[in-house]
Amino acid sequence: GLGWCALLVEGMAERFIGFIESGELWRFYTSRAWRRLRREVLSDFNHECQDCKAEGFYTRAVIVHHEKPVRDYPLLCMSRYFTEDGKQKRNLTPLCVRHHELRHPERMKLVRCESEIVERWD
């Protein structure tokens, strides 16, 4: 979108890609440009979690999820949409915390479920 073109002109694209490639994602996520785009995306979707909405109920979205992971697709970090198989698809999706965690099962491996704990009294 126009936001990304403006970033290219300002030379910020290279900075963002540098942050992402060096593992300093926090620098990208705390940038003024990302925070502004995040607010715009949440507003565009009335702060509604899109996964909850698809399931027929309302939950407030607090996270904007990148459908194309930032680490794998740094050039799309500020893109609302991407093209795949000739179709335009949404890249930035407003989600609630629960659905965002469901979209990232790799994070859940770190959490040990209580059901895995076996208490024994030998």
C-alpha positions, 0 to 999 in steps of 0.5 A: 500500500501507500504506507509501504511506498512511503517507507521505501522513500524514507529509507525505513524499509531497509531499517525494518528489514535489518531489525527483522533479519538481526532478530530485533523484532521488538524494534519493528513492533515498537516503531511509530510506522508499525504502531500507526498501521496497527491502529489503522488495521484495528480500526478498519475492522472495528476492533473485531477478532476476525476468527471469532467473527467467522465463528459467529461471535464478537471478541475485541481484537488487540493484536494484528497478526501477520499471515505471512510471518515477518521473519520469513517475509520481511518485505511484507512486514508493512503490507496489508495484502499480498498476492498468492496464486494470482489472488490478493489475500489479507496479510494483516488480520485483527485477532484476540489473544486466544486466536493469535495463540492458536495461530502460533502453535509453536509457542504452545510447545513451551507450555506444559499442560497439567494433564501431563503431570502424573502424581504417584504415591509409591 
